């Protein structure tokens, strides 16, 4: 548990590197090229990069020109969205603040990834739900330590993280007060809770739970342990071991991180069929997937209903107007990943194929993307000619 982290220095100096500022902007603009603010920055990128460097240079307590430094807004206007039937409050920073977040994450991400638990999924690149699904499916097929499973969820996770505790945790690893000053400035105004909608929040939240990952793996010895942000799945052949682990988790969350588990945690028998044909226990439901003992994996019912209803809606729109909406096409193609990586081909044949032709939709999106890339190149070419 008291594992010593490698210490990192000179991160603020990296923030002033124009190559890093440009790389962060490239990541920021992805998927946002039609936004007015992005187009304005694109029109004069070299100057904007220099301005960004000057802003970071003056975002420090001893700056010569503090008026040129980054100042977080005194009041932030939250936006309420409905995600999976739950209302969530998110904050949308303006474009330069987002750019600063991307610079911070570009420097911070390799540090956090170097110390993170391998099966902590969600928010990390190449470690989404499908990454966790492949690992869990492999463990279930192996057949050891899967008799029981425990599902846990941290109560109001993002809203309960204390910024001071988070910064103290970062100071254990990062020995660069100027860099930490900028990170803390980005979270100014949030004493308890880090904001949903900030690019840095998901990285910081994952880092904050590293002591929990180490407790489960190294102290409690739970071999099969999947964390999807604040959702935890533990599997073991011994029910008592799982109950003891949950008690230790509750103690660590309360004493070290000032967090709480939701009261609905359970230790459940993993579904299996007895010799007399009677079914016992429940399948594992996590990350949008439902796992069975025989290795079968299907998508969660709510996700399946959303995709199949969209397919029927698209067919009606096509019949009425002769066209598809681009947003619908992108959404249905994105949903095809659920069919590709689960045992749901029968559902695809019955509820998707009769309504939309996926190959045709891919062709439409391919043409749209090619056209957008061409316009993007022409715009950059015109800008170079003008300058």
N, C-alpha and C positions, 0 to 999 in steps of 0.2 A: 504493500500500500504506500509506503513512503519511498517510492521509486524516484530517484533523482533524475530530473530532466536535464538534457543538454541545454546550455544557456546560449542565447542569441543576442548579438549586438549589432550596432551600426545599421539599423533598419531605416531610421529617419533619412540617412544618407541615400539609401536606395530609392526612397520616395522622390528625391530630387533628380533622379536619372530620367532624362527625357525619353529614353527608349522604353522605360517602364511606364511612363505616363502615356505614351502612344499605344503601347500594348493594352493597357487598361482601357483606353478609349475604344480600341478595336472590339474588345469584349463587350463594352457598354452599348455600342451602337448596333450590335447584332440584333436584328428583328425590329429595330426602331428607326430605320432609314427614312421613313415617311414623316417622322415627327419634325415639326418646325425647328425646335431647338437643335436637333442633330444636324439638320441641313445648314443651319447658320454656322455651326462649328465646322462642318465639312468645308464650307466655303472659304474658310481662313484657318486651316488646321494648324499650320506652323505657328502662327501668332497665338492661337488658343492654347497650344501646348506650353509656350513660353509663359503665358498668363497663369496657367495652372501651376507651373513651377514657382513663379513669383508668389502665388497665393500660399503654397505649401511652405515656402521659405519664410514667409511672414506669419505662419501659424505656429507660433512658439512663444513662450512667456517673455523671452528677452528680445523679441523682434524689433528691428529698427522702425519698421512701418506697419504697426499692427492693424491699421485701417485697411491694408491690402490683404490681410490674412482671412482665413475662413471663419465665418461667424454663423453658428447654427441659429435658425430662426427662433425668436422668443416664443412664438405661438405656432404650433403645428395643427393643421386641420386634419383630423382623422377621417377615414372613409370606412363605412361599414359594408362588408361583403358577406354573401351567404355561401359558405363552403361546406358541401356535403350535409346540408340541412342545419348547419351551425352558423350563427352570426359571428363574424370576426372583425375586430377593429384593426385596420392597417393604416400605415403612414406612408405617403408617397413623397420622398425628397425631391427637390428640384434637380435639374440635370447636372450641375456642377458638383453638388453634394453626392449624387450617384457616382460621378466620375471619381471623386475622392474615395468613396467606398470601394470601388473596383481597384484602385491603386493599393489600398490597405490590404484587400484580400489577396491580390497578386503576390504580395510580400509575405502575408501571414499564412496562406493556404499550405505551402510546402512544410512549414513548421508544424502546423496542426496535424496534417496528414502523417507526418513522421512519428507522432506520438499516439495517434488515435488507434482504437480497437478495430481490427480488420473487418468485423461484421457490424459496425455501426453504419447504418444506411440512411439515405435521405439527405439531400443538400450537398453531399460530396460528389464530385464528378466521377462518373462511371461506377457509382455506388448507390444506385437508385433501388426501387422496389424489385426490379428483375434480378439485380445482383443478389439481394437477400433471398429471393425466391429460389435461385439456382443452388445456393448454399444449403438452404433448409431442405429442399427436395433431395439433395445428395445425402444429407444426414439421416433423413427418414428412410430412404432406400437402404442405407447401411444397416439400420435396424437396431442400433444400440442406444441406450439412454433415451428412449422415446415413450416409455410406458405412461408417464404423466407429463403434463405441461402446465405452466403458470403464465397467465397473461396479466401484465401490470401496465398502468398508465399514470404518468405524473400529472397531478392536478394543476391546471392553469400554468403550464410550464413556462412559457415565454413571459407571462405577466408576473411570475413569482421570482424570477432571477433578480438578485440584488446587484446593482451595477458595481458597488464598492467591492463586494466579494468576487465578482468576475474580474475586476481590474487587479485585485490582490493575487488572484490565481494566475493571471497573465504575467505579473511581475516575478513570479517564481521562475518563469522560463525566459522572459524577455528582459534583458538588461539595457534598455534604451528608453529613458524617460521621455525624450522628445516624441518618439514614435507613440508611446503609450498616451502621452498628452493629447495627440491628435485623435487617437481612437476614443478616448474618454470624451473629448469635445464633441465627437459625432453622436454620442449618447447623452449629451447634456439635455436636461429637462426630464430625463427618465431615471428616477431614483430607484424605484422598485419596478422591475419589468423592463425587458428590452423590446423595441418595437418590431412588430410584424411588418414586413414590407421593405425593411432595410436589408441590403445585400449582405452587410457584415453580420447581421443578427444570427442567421442560420449557422455561420461558421463559429461564432462565439458561443452559441448555445450548445453546439456539439462538443466544443472544447470544455465547456463547463461541466459536462457529464463524464469526462474521462475518469475521475476517481471512482465513479459508480461502475464503469466497465471493468476497471482493475479489481475492484472488490469481488464482483461476480466471477470473474475468470481466475484470478490468482489466489484470492482468499477462500472463497466458497467452493472453488473447483468445479463449477458448472461448465461442462464441456460445450453443450449446445445452448448458445445464448445469442439471440438476435435483437439488436436495438434499432428501431426505425424512428429516429428523432426521440420523442418521449414515450414511445410504445415499446414495451419489453416483452420478449418471449423467452422463457427458460424451459428446458426439457431435461428430465432425468428419470431413471427407473425407480428412484426412492422418493416417495411423497414427503417423508419427514425432512429430507434434505432440502426440498423446495420450500417447505414452510419455514425452516430455519433461515434459508437464504433471504426470504421475503422480510423476515424480522430484521436481519442485518441491513438490508436495503433501506428499510424504513428508518432505522437508527442513523445510517450514514446520511440519508437525505435530510433528516431533521437536524442533526447535530452539525454537519459540515456544510451543507448546501442550502439549508433553510427552505427545503422543498417538502411536499407531501405527496404520497400516493393517493390516487382515487380509491374510494372505499369499495369499489366493485371488483377488486382483484380476486382471482380464483385459482385453485389448483384442481385440474380436471384430468380425468382418464382420457387418454388419446383413443379415438374411436377404433373399435375392432369388432369383429363378428365371432361369436362363440361357436362351438361345435354344433350346438343345437339350432344355429341360425339366428339367435338373438343378438341384436346390435347393442353394444355398450359404449358409453362415452360420447365424445364430440370430436369433430374434425378441428384442426387448427385454422383459425381465421385471423390473418395478419397481413398488412401491406396491400390489402385489396385482393389477396388470394385465399383460397380455401384448400388446405392440404389434407389428403387422406393417407392412411397407413400403407395402402398398396402402391403408393407413388403417384396416384392421380392428383392433378392440381387443376382447379377450375377458378374462374374469376368470381369475385363477390357478386351476389345477386343484383345489388344496386347498380354496380358498374355495367353489368350485362344489360339491364333494363334501359339504362341511359343510352348505350350504343345502339341497341336494336330499335328503340323508339326514334332515335335520330335518323336511322336508315329509312324507316317508314315515312318520317316527316320529309326527308329529302326527296323521296319518290313522289309524294304529293305536290311538293313545290315544283319539281320538274314537270309533272303532268300539267300543272296550272300555268307555269310561266315558260316552260321549255328550257330553263336554266337551273344551275345550282348556285348557291351562295359560296364564295370562297372560304368563309369561316367554317361553314358546314363541312366542306370537303376536307379541310385541314383537320377538323375535329374527328371525322370518321376515320381518316387515315392514321391519325394518332392512336385511335382506339383499336386499330388492327393488331397492335402489339400485344394486346390482351389475348387475342385469339391465337396469335403465333406462338406464344410461350405457355399456353395452357391447353388442357385437353378439352377444347370447346369447339372442335371442328363441326360437330353435328349442329350446334347452335348457329354457327356461321352459315351452314348450308340452308337451314330452315328460316333464319330471321334476318340475314344480311344479303346473301346472294340474290334472292328473288327481287330485291328492291333497288340495289345499287351495284354497278359494275366497278369493282375496285381498280382494275387495270385501267379503265377509262379515266377514273378520277386521278390516278397517279400521273397519267399523261397530261391532264389539264393543269395540275399543280406544277409539273415539270416545265411546261410552256410558260406559265406565269412567272416561275422563279428565274427562268432564262431571260425573259423580257426585263424583269426587274434588275438582274445583274448587268444586262446590256446598258440599261438607262443609267445605272450607277457608274459604269465605266465611262460612258459618254459625258456624264456630268463632271467626273474627275478630269477627263481629257480637256473639256472646255475650260475648266478652272486653271489647268496647267498652261494652256495656250494664252489665257488672259493675263496670267502672272509672268 
